[in-house]
Amino acid sequence: MNFVQFSIQKFGGFTLDLYVRPGTHAARREKVLREWYRSNLKARIPKLIAEWEPKIGIEVAHWGVKKMKTRWGTCNIDTRRIWLNLELAKKPPECLEYIVVHEMVHLLERHHNDRFRSLMDRLLPQWRIRRERLNQAPLAHETWSY
């Protein structure tokens, strides 16, 4: 069976090669890649949540991954659910950990106030560096070469 290689250049110089059948439309290639990113991210999140629940002293009832245009993550305090942006699959692991902790801390403190910052400082002292690194990179960046 013949396959065609498509290279995706990610921010930071990392290249991911995607092999598809000849004639595969761009929309299908994008869907396959998006689902690969989703699967990869979903495999990493449970370990992070399990690691941080006892440290923070909270329990996440539900979590999910979705494509978001303007946020890295969000949470619902009432349902104790956190949502993480699919784009985090393309970022360094420490950035994912920062967002997981950030959203979990929001389950204790809704606002970005002194208490929130104090909790973040105690739990993840390097959080500002991680935030800076995450925000230096674009929310989404891919260059497709054929």
Helices and strands as residue ranges (DSSP letters): E 4-10, E 15-20, H 26-56, E 62-66, E 73-76, E 81-85, G 86-90, H 93-106, H 114-123, H 127-136, E 142-145
